[in-house]
Structure formats: structure tokens, C-alpha cells
């Protein structure tokens, strides 16, 4: 099919050479409604045009402010543009073309996997970040090892994106490469905590619990512990609340504590002083704190009774 051929770079993209009916790319621009209709007409013509004409049409319609037009153009572009054209777009300074290339690679799904993995070695950090975003969207487990190697990159923005991509893919094989970054710079630490919360287990609680002492990381650690769940996380959260509950939003900590209790599949352990502290907090002057403490207490008692009776 000749419409799959790569356009030439020897002349400007808006110069039409097709022997077929040449579309007019300058009409109807003044009236937005007519412009949208015209853009759809151009997209309908796209498969019938010569490669250079296709490119000219495509590069017009991707700049449309209309999401319907742009989305259809991206779908067609994902089908007809070559890898080399997408690579060229990714390396350009034109934000519209660069972002369009990322979206088209996402639309290609698994067909983009090999190319996106290869781009992880690109010399430009921005291109590596874009490749990581594509891989995060694909969520293909074959990308875990290539992404794990990217965690040694010199650019912390690249490292942060790669950590979040590994967390999104959800494969625990990426965790060993992520754990050292719990001691990285703040925004990389934040990404690592997000990943540990998604991928970690009770054995990782001890690695993140000390970070509760950092006020900037405290809420992220609490969230990560709540996502990990289980008895070890419960003990860590309970200990932190009883010792430092007034230093951070107590309602937030108690809600996460309740989530962990409710997620247990066994009888909650006896944690010295926890029920007594919760009973005192039920009378707190702040409504949100009272409700959260009551939820914890009810969950502890209810979980114990229901599991024991079962």
C-alpha cells in the first residue's frame, strides 16, 4: 500500500505533489466550526494521498484545538507513520510533534515495546523520559529489566520516571533496583516510596519505617505502609501514631491505620496501649479525629470477634 510509505524530507511538508485532488490546507481557518469539519474531511482523504501530502495534512490536524480531531489524527498517524518519522518527532523542539509522537507510540501498544526500550539508551534525557512514559502506559513486563537498568541514569528526572513506571507495571522484579533510591534526593525518594507501597511486602516495612522521622516524607511513608498492609505495617503505624500522633495530622494516620486493620486476614495482634489510646481519642475535640479513632476501634473489636467466631 503506497500510503504507508515514508514522506520525503526534501521539501516542506505543506507542498502538495499528489496527482490526485490536492487538499487545500488554508481554507476555513477563520471559522472554528468550519475548520473542524474541514479537518475531518482532510483526515478522510488521508489514505488516498501521496506520502508527502499525508504528512502535510497530519501536521496540520494535530495542531487542532479540538480533541476529537486530534485523537482521530493520532490514531491514523499511529497506523501510517514510520518509526523513523516518530523518532524524528521525538527529537524535535516542537512540543506538538514531540507529544504527538509519544501518544502515537502509546496507541501502537505492544508494537512500540521494542522501540521504546531501545530509546532508553538515547543520549537526550527528554527522549528517555518520553520512552519511559510509553512503557509505563504499555505496562508490559518485558520492560521491567530495561527500566531497572535506567535507574543508574545520571538524570534524577529520568530515574524518578523509571521508578514510577516500574511501580505502574507492578512486577516485583523491579523492586531490588528501586530500594537504594529510598536514600536519594527528595523527589526520587518520593517515587521510591510510591513504588515500595505498590510492590513491597512486610519484609520492606523495616526499610521505610525510619523515614517517618522526616517530616517531608512522613505522609508518603504512611501511605506506603497502608498499601503494604499486614501485621508488620500495622505495628509500625500504631507505634508511630502513639509516639508522634500529634506531630502530624492524626486523622490522616488513623484512617490509614483503620485501612490496615480492615485489610487483615487474621486476628489483629495485641498492641500494647493501642486500644486504650484509641478510647481516649474517641473523645478528641476534632470531629475527624474522633471519627477516625472510632473506626479503628470498631475495626479492631469487630475483626477480633468475627474472625474468632468464624
TITI-16057 format. One record per residue (C-alpha): residue number from 0; chain; x, y, z. Coordinates in Angstrom, 1 decimal. Layout:
// residues N
+-----+-------+--------+--------+--------+
|  nr | kette |   east |  north |     up |
+-----+-------+--------+--------+--------+
| NUM |     A |      X |      Y |      Z |
...
+-----+-------+--------+--------+--------+
***
This chain:
// residues 310
+-----+-------+--------+--------+--------+
|  nr | kette |   east |  north |     up |
+-----+-------+--------+--------+--------+
|   0 |     A |    0.0 |    0.0 |    0.0 |
|   1 |     A |    1.6 |    3.2 |   -1.1 |
|   2 |     A |    0.1 |    5.3 |    1.7 |
|   3 |     A |    2.3 |    3.5 |    4.2 |
|   4 |     A |    5.4 |    4.9 |    2.6 |
|   5 |     A |    7.6 |    7.4 |    4.4 |
|   6 |     A |    7.2 |   11.1 |    3.3 |
|   7 |     A |   10.2 |   12.8 |    1.8 |
|   8 |     A |   12.2 |   15.4 |    3.7 |
|   9 |     A |   13.4 |   17.1 |    0.5 |
|  10 |     A |   10.7 |   19.8 |    0.5 |
|  11 |     A |    8.4 |   21.5 |    3.0 |
|  12 |     A |    5.6 |   19.3 |    4.4 |
|  13 |     A |    2.9 |   21.8 |    3.2 |
|  14 |     A |    3.8 |   21.4 |   -0.5 |
|  15 |     A |    1.5 |   19.1 |   -2.3 |
|  16 |     A |    2.6 |   17.0 |   -5.3 |
|  17 |     A |   -0.1 |   14.4 |   -5.4 |
|  18 |     A |   -1.6 |   13.7 |   -8.8 |
|  19 |     A |   -4.9 |   13.2 |   -7.1 |
|  20 |     A |   -7.1 |   16.1 |   -5.9 |
|  21 |     A |   -4.9 |   18.3 |   -3.8 |
|  22 |     A |   -6.4 |   19.3 |   -0.5 |
|  23 |     A |   -6.4 |   23.0 |    0.5 |
|  24 |     A |   -4.8 |   23.4 |    3.9 |
|  25 |     A |   -5.5 |   27.1 |    4.3 |
|  26 |     A |   -9.3 |   27.3 |    3.9 |
|  27 |     A |  -11.9 |   27.7 |    6.7 |
|  28 |     A |   -9.3 |   28.7 |    9.3 |
|  29 |     A |  -11.3 |   31.7 |   10.4 |
|  30 |     A |  -14.4 |   29.8 |   11.4 |
|  31 |     A |  -13.7 |   27.2 |   14.1 |
|  32 |     A |  -16.7 |   25.1 |   13.3 |
|  33 |     A |  -15.9 |   25.0 |    9.6 |
|  34 |     A |  -12.3 |   24.3 |   10.4 |
|  35 |     A |  -13.2 |   21.2 |   12.4 |
|  36 |     A |  -15.4 |   19.9 |    9.6 |
|  37 |     A |  -12.6 |   20.6 |    7.1 |
|  38 |     A |  -10.0 |   18.8 |    9.3 |
|  39 |     A |  -12.3 |   15.7 |    9.4 |
|  40 |     A |  -12.6 |   15.9 |    5.6 |
|  41 |     A |   -8.8 |   16.0 |    5.3 |
|  42 |     A |   -8.5 |   13.0 |    7.6 |
|  43 |     A |  -11.0 |   11.1 |    5.4 |
|  44 |     A |   -8.7 |   11.8 |    2.4 |
|  45 |     A |   -5.5 |   10.8 |    4.2 |
|  46 |     A |   -5.2 |    7.2 |    3.0 |
|  47 |     A |   -5.7 |    8.3 |   -0.6 |
|  48 |     A |   -2.9 |   10.9 |   -0.6 |
|  49 |     A |    0.7 |   10.6 |   -1.5 |
|  50 |     A |    3.1 |   10.2 |    1.5 |
|  51 |     A |    4.2 |   13.9 |    1.4 |
|  52 |     A |    0.6 |   15.0 |    1.2 |
|  53 |     A |   -0.3 |   12.8 |    4.1 |
|  54 |     A |    2.4 |   14.4 |    6.2 |
|  55 |     A |    1.2 |   17.9 |    5.4 |
|  56 |     A |   -2.3 |   17.0 |    6.4 |
|  57 |     A |   -1.3 |   15.2 |    9.5 |
|  58 |     A |    0.9 |   18.1 |   10.7 |
|  59 |     A |   -2.0 |   20.5 |   10.3 |
|  60 |     A |   -4.6 |   18.5 |   12.1 |
|  61 |     A |   -2.5 |   17.5 |   15.1 |
|  62 |     A |   -2.5 |   21.2 |   15.9 |
|  63 |     A |   -6.2 |   21.4 |   16.1 |
|  64 |     A |   -7.6 |   22.6 |   19.4 |
|  65 |     A |  -10.5 |   20.1 |   19.0 |
|  66 |     A |   -9.8 |   16.9 |   20.9 |
|  67 |     A |  -12.0 |   14.9 |   18.5 |
|  68 |     A |   -9.9 |   15.9 |   15.5 |
|  69 |     A |   -6.6 |   15.4 |   17.3 |
|  70 |     A |   -7.5 |   12.0 |   18.6 |
|  71 |     A |   -8.5 |   10.7 |   15.2 |
|  72 |     A |   -5.4 |   12.2 |   13.6 |
|  73 |     A |   -3.2 |   10.4 |   16.2 |
|  74 |     A |   -4.9 |    7.1 |   15.5 |
|  75 |     A |   -4.3 |    7.5 |   11.8 |
|  76 |     A |   -0.7 |    8.7 |   12.4 |
|  77 |     A |    0.0 |    5.6 |   14.6 |
|  78 |     A |   -1.0 |    3.5 |   11.7 |
|  79 |     A |    0.7 |    5.2 |    8.8 |
|  80 |     A |    3.8 |    7.0 |   10.1 |
|  81 |     A |    7.1 |    5.0 |   10.1 |
|  82 |     A |    9.3 |    4.5 |   13.2 |
|  83 |     A |   11.9 |    6.9 |   11.7 |
|  84 |     A |    9.3 |    9.7 |   11.4 |
|  85 |     A |    8.2 |    9.2 |   15.0 |
|  86 |     A |   11.9 |    9.2 |   16.1 |
|  87 |     A |   12.4 |   12.4 |   14.3 |
|  88 |     A |    9.4 |   14.0 |   16.1 |
|  89 |     A |   10.7 |   12.8 |   19.5 |
|  90 |     A |   14.0 |   14.6 |   18.9 |
|  91 |     A |   12.4 |   17.9 |   17.7 |
|  92 |     A |   11.9 |   21.1 |   19.7 |
|  93 |     A |    8.3 |   21.3 |   18.5 |
|  94 |     A |    6.2 |   20.3 |   21.6 |
|  95 |     A |    3.2 |   19.5 |   19.5 |
|  96 |     A |    5.0 |   17.0 |   17.3 |
|  97 |     A |    7.0 |   15.5 |   20.2 |
|  98 |     A |    3.9 |   15.0 |   22.3 |
|  99 |     A |    2.1 |   13.6 |   19.3 |
| 100 |     A |    4.8 |   11.0 |   18.8 |
| 101 |     A |    4.5 |    9.9 |   22.4 |
| 102 |     A |    0.8 |    9.5 |   22.1 |
| 103 |     A |    1.1 |    7.6 |   18.8 |
| 104 |     A |    3.6 |    5.2 |   20.3 |
| 105 |     A |    1.1 |    4.5 |   23.1 |
| 106 |     A |   -1.6 |    3.9 |   20.6 |
| 107 |     A |    0.6 |    1.3 |   18.9 |
| 108 |     A |    0.6 |   -0.7 |   22.1 |
| 109 |     A |    2.9 |   -3.7 |   22.0 |
| 110 |     A |    4.2 |   -2.8 |   18.6 |
| 111 |     A |    6.0 |    0.1 |   20.4 |
| 112 |     A |    7.7 |   -2.1 |   23.0 |
| 113 |     A |   11.0 |   -2.7 |   21.2 |
| 114 |     A |   11.4 |    0.8 |   20.0 |
| 115 |     A |   10.6 |    2.3 |   23.4 |
| 116 |     A |   13.1 |    0.0 |   25.1 |
| 117 |     A |   15.8 |    1.0 |   22.6 |
| 118 |     A |   15.1 |    4.7 |   23.3 |
| 119 |     A |   16.0 |    4.1 |   27.0 |
| 120 |     A |   19.6 |    4.4 |   25.8 |
| 121 |     A |   19.1 |    7.7 |   23.9 |
| 122 |     A |   21.6 |   10.5 |   24.6 |
| 123 |     A |   18.8 |   13.0 |   25.3 |
| 124 |     A |   17.2 |   12.7 |   28.7 |
| 125 |     A |   14.0 |   14.1 |   27.4 |
| 126 |     A |   13.7 |   11.4 |   24.9 |
| 127 |     A |   14.4 |    8.7 |   27.6 |
| 128 |     A |   11.7 |   10.2 |   29.7 |
| 129 |     A |    9.2 |   10.0 |   26.8 |
| 130 |     A |   10.2 |    6.4 |   26.2 |
| 131 |     A |    9.6 |    5.6 |   29.9 |
| 132 |     A |    6.2 |    7.2 |   29.7 |
| 133 |     A |    5.3 |    5.0 |   26.8 |
| 134 |     A |    6.5 |    1.9 |   28.6 |
| 135 |     A |    4.5 |    2.9 |   31.7 |
| 136 |     A |    1.4 |    3.1 |   29.6 |
| 137 |     A |    2.1 |   -0.3 |   28.0 |
| 138 |     A |    2.6 |   -2.0 |   31.4 |
| 139 |     A |    4.4 |   -4.8 |   29.7 |
| 140 |     A |    6.5 |   -7.0 |   32.0 |
| 141 |     A |    9.2 |   -7.3 |   29.3 |
| 142 |     A |   10.1 |   -3.7 |   30.1 |
| 143 |     A |   11.0 |   -4.4 |   33.7 |
| 144 |     A |   14.7 |   -5.3 |   33.2 |
| 145 |     A |   15.4 |   -2.4 |   30.7 |
| 146 |     A |   13.7 |    0.1 |   33.1 |
| 147 |     A |   15.6 |   -1.3 |   36.1 |
| 148 |     A |   18.9 |   -0.6 |   34.3 |
| 149 |     A |   17.7 |    3.0 |   33.7 |
| 150 |     A |   17.8 |    3.6 |   37.5 |
| 151 |     A |   21.5 |    4.1 |   37.1 |
| 152 |     A |   21.0 |    7.1 |   34.9 |
| 153 |     A |   22.7 |   10.4 |   35.8 |
| 154 |     A |   19.5 |   12.5 |   35.4 |
| 155 |     A |   17.3 |   12.2 |   38.5 |
| 156 |     A |   14.2 |   13.1 |   36.5 |
| 157 |     A |   14.8 |   10.0 |   34.3 |
| 158 |     A |   15.3 |    7.9 |   37.5 |
| 159 |     A |   12.1 |    9.2 |   39.0 |
| 160 |     A |   10.1 |    8.4 |   35.9 |
| 161 |     A |   11.6 |    4.9 |   35.6 |
| 162 |     A |   10.7 |    4.2 |   39.3 |
| 163 |     A |    7.1 |    5.3 |   38.8 |
| 164 |     A |    6.9 |    3.2 |   35.6 |
| 165 |     A |    8.1 |    0.1 |   37.4 |
| 166 |     A |    5.5 |    0.8 |   40.1 |
| 167 |     A |    2.8 |    1.1 |   37.5 |
| 168 |     A |    3.9 |   -2.2 |   35.7 |
| 169 |     A |    3.6 |   -3.9 |   39.1 |
| 170 |     A |    6.3 |   -6.5 |   38.8 |
| 171 |     A |    8.3 |   -7.1 |   42.0 |
| 172 |     A |   11.4 |   -7.9 |   40.0 |
| 173 |     A |   12.0 |   -4.2 |   39.7 |
| 174 |     A |   12.0 |   -3.7 |   43.5 |
| 175 |     A |   15.7 |   -4.5 |   44.2 |
| 176 |     A |   16.8 |   -1.7 |   41.9 |
| 177 |     A |   14.4 |    0.7 |   43.5 |
| 178 |     A |   15.2 |    0.2 |   47.2 |
| 179 |     A |   18.6 |    2.0 |   47.1 |
| 180 |     A |   16.8 |    5.2 |   45.9 |
| 181 |     A |   14.9 |    5.4 |   49.3 |
| 182 |     A |   18.1 |    7.3 |   50.3 |
| 183 |     A |   18.1 |    9.5 |   47.2 |
| 184 |     A |   17.2 |   13.1 |   46.6 |
| 185 |     A |   13.6 |   14.0 |   47.8 |
| 186 |     A |   11.6 |   13.6 |   44.6 |
| 187 |     A |   13.4 |   10.4 |   43.8 |
| 188 |     A |   12.7 |    9.2 |   47.4 |
| 189 |     A |    9.0 |   10.1 |   46.9 |
| 190 |     A |    8.8 |    7.9 |   43.8 |
| 191 |     A |   10.7 |    5.1 |   45.5 |
| 192 |     A |    8.2 |    5.2 |   48.4 |
| 193 |     A |    5.3 |    5.1 |   46.0 |
| 194 |     A |    6.8 |    2.0 |   44.3 |
| 195 |     A |    7.6 |    0.2 |   47.6 |
| 196 |     A |    4.0 |    0.8 |   48.7 |
| 197 |     A |    2.7 |   -0.8 |   45.5 |
| 198 |     A |    5.3 |   -3.6 |   45.1 |
| 199 |     A |    6.6 |   -4.2 |   48.7 |
| 200 |     A |    5.7 |   -6.6 |   51.4 |
| 201 |     A |    6.1 |   -6.9 |   55.1 |
| 202 |     A |    9.8 |   -7.5 |   54.8 |
| 203 |     A |   10.2 |   -4.0 |   53.4 |
| 204 |     A |    8.5 |   -2.2 |   56.3 |
| 205 |     A |   11.7 |   -2.0 |   58.3 |
| 206 |     A |   13.4 |   -0.2 |   55.3 |
| 207 |     A |   10.8 |    2.6 |   55.1 |
| 208 |     A |    9.7 |    3.0 |   58.8 |
| 209 |     A |   12.8 |    5.1 |   59.7 |
| 210 |     A |   11.8 |    7.6 |   57.1 |
| 211 |     A |    8.8 |    8.5 |   59.2 |
| 212 |     A |   11.2 |   10.8 |   61.1 |
| 213 |     A |   11.5 |   13.0 |   58.0 |
| 214 |     A |    8.5 |   15.5 |   58.1 |
| 215 |     A |    8.6 |   15.9 |   54.3 |
| 216 |     A |    8.4 |   12.1 |   53.7 |
| 217 |     A |    6.1 |   11.2 |   56.7 |
| 218 |     A |    2.8 |   11.3 |   54.8 |
| 219 |     A |    4.3 |    9.3 |   51.9 |
| 220 |     A |    5.7 |    6.6 |   54.3 |
| 221 |     A |    2.3 |    6.4 |   56.0 |
| 222 |     A |    0.6 |    5.9 |   52.6 |
| 223 |     A |    3.2 |    3.2 |   51.6 |
| 224 |     A |    2.8 |    1.3 |   54.9 |
| 225 |     A |   -1.0 |    1.4 |   54.5 |
| 226 |     A |   -0.7 |    0.0 |   50.9 |
| 227 |     A |    1.7 |   -2.8 |   52.1 |
| 228 |     A |   -0.7 |   -3.7 |   54.9 |
| 229 |     A |   -0.4 |   -6.7 |   57.1 |
| 230 |     A |    0.6 |   -7.1 |   60.8 |
| 231 |     A |    4.1 |   -5.6 |   60.4 |
| 232 |     A |    2.8 |   -2.4 |   58.8 |
| 233 |     A |    0.0 |   -2.3 |   61.4 |
| 234 |     A |    2.5 |   -2.3 |   64.3 |
| 235 |     A |    4.7 |    0.4 |   62.6 |
| 236 |     A |    1.7 |    2.7 |   62.0 |
| 237 |     A |    0.3 |    2.1 |   65.5 |
| 238 |     A |    3.7 |    2.8 |   67.1 |
| 239 |     A |    4.1 |    5.9 |   65.1 |
| 240 |     A |    0.7 |    7.3 |   65.9 |
| 241 |     A |    1.0 |    6.6 |   69.6 |
| 242 |     A |    4.5 |    8.1 |   69.8 |
| 243 |     A |    4.2 |   11.0 |   67.3 |
| 244 |     A |    0.5 |   11.3 |   66.5 |
| 245 |     A |    0.2 |   14.9 |   67.5 |
| 246 |     A |    3.1 |   16.0 |   65.3 |
| 247 |     A |    1.3 |   15.2 |   62.1 |
| 248 |     A |   -2.4 |   15.1 |   61.1 |
| 249 |     A |   -3.8 |   12.4 |   63.5 |
| 250 |     A |   -6.9 |   11.9 |   61.5 |
| 251 |     A |   -4.9 |   11.0 |   58.4 |
| 252 |     A |   -2.7 |    8.5 |   60.3 |
| 253 |     A |   -5.8 |    6.9 |   62.0 |
| 254 |     A |   -7.6 |    6.5 |   58.7 |
| 255 |     A |   -4.6 |    4.7 |   57.2 |
| 256 |     A |   -4.4 |    2.6 |   60.4 |
| 257 |     A |   -8.1 |    1.6 |   60.0 |
| 258 |     A |   -7.5 |    0.6 |   56.4 |
| 259 |     A |   -4.7 |   -1.8 |   57.5 |
| 260 |     A |   -6.8 |   -3.3 |   60.3 |
| 261 |     A |   -9.7 |   -3.8 |   57.9 |
| 262 |     A |   -7.5 |   -5.4 |   55.4 |
| 263 |     A |   -6.1 |   -8.1 |   57.8 |
| 264 |     A |   -7.0 |  -11.7 |   57.0 |
| 265 |     A |   -6.1 |  -12.8 |   60.6 |
| 266 |     A |   -7.0 |  -11.8 |   64.1 |
| 267 |     A |   -5.3 |   -8.4 |   64.9 |
| 268 |     A |   -2.4 |   -8.8 |   67.3 |
| 269 |     A |   -2.4 |   -7.3 |   70.8 |
| 270 |     A |   -0.5 |   -4.0 |   70.5 |
| 271 |     A |    0.3 |   -2.6 |   73.9 |
| 272 |     A |   -1.5 |    0.6 |   74.6 |
| 273 |     A |   -3.3 |    0.9 |   71.3 |
| 274 |     A |   -6.9 |    0.3 |   72.3 |
| 275 |     A |   -6.5 |    2.5 |   75.4 |
| 276 |     A |   -5.1 |    5.3 |   73.2 |
| 277 |     A |   -7.9 |    4.9 |   70.8 |
| 278 |     A |  -10.6 |    5.0 |   73.5 |
| 279 |     A |   -9.1 |    8.3 |   74.7 |
| 280 |     A |   -9.0 |    9.7 |   71.2 |
| 281 |     A |  -12.7 |    8.9 |   70.7 |
| 282 |     A |  -13.4 |   12.0 |   72.8 |
| 283 |     A |  -11.0 |   14.3 |   70.9 |
| 284 |     A |  -12.2 |   17.8 |   70.2 |
| 285 |     A |  -11.7 |   17.4 |   66.5 |
| 286 |     A |  -14.5 |   15.6 |   64.7 |
| 287 |     A |  -12.4 |   14.0 |   62.0 |
| 288 |     A |  -10.0 |   12.6 |   64.7 |
| 289 |     A |  -12.9 |   11.2 |   66.7 |
| 290 |     A |  -14.4 |    9.5 |   63.7 |
| 291 |     A |  -11.1 |    8.0 |   62.6 |
| 292 |     A |  -10.4 |    6.7 |   66.1 |
| 293 |     A |  -13.8 |    5.2 |   66.4 |
| 294 |     A |  -13.3 |    3.5 |   63.0 |
| 295 |     A |  -10.1 |    2.0 |   64.2 |
| 296 |     A |  -11.6 |    0.8 |   67.5 |
| 297 |     A |  -14.6 |   -0.7 |   65.8 |
| 298 |     A |  -12.4 |   -2.4 |   63.3 |
| 299 |     A |  -10.2 |   -3.9 |   65.9 |
| 300 |     A |  -13.1 |   -5.2 |   68.0 |
| 301 |     A |  -15.2 |   -6.3 |   65.1 |
| 302 |     A |  -12.3 |   -8.1 |   63.3 |
| 303 |     A |  -11.4 |   -9.9 |   66.5 |
| 304 |     A |  -14.9 |  -11.1 |   67.2 |
| 305 |     A |  -15.8 |  -12.0 |   63.6 |
| 306 |     A |  -12.6 |  -14.0 |   63.0 |
| 307 |     A |  -12.8 |  -15.7 |   66.4 |
| 308 |     A |  -16.4 |  -16.8 |   65.8 |
| 309 |     A |  -15.5 |  -18.0 |   62.3 |
+-----+-------+--------+--------+--------+
***
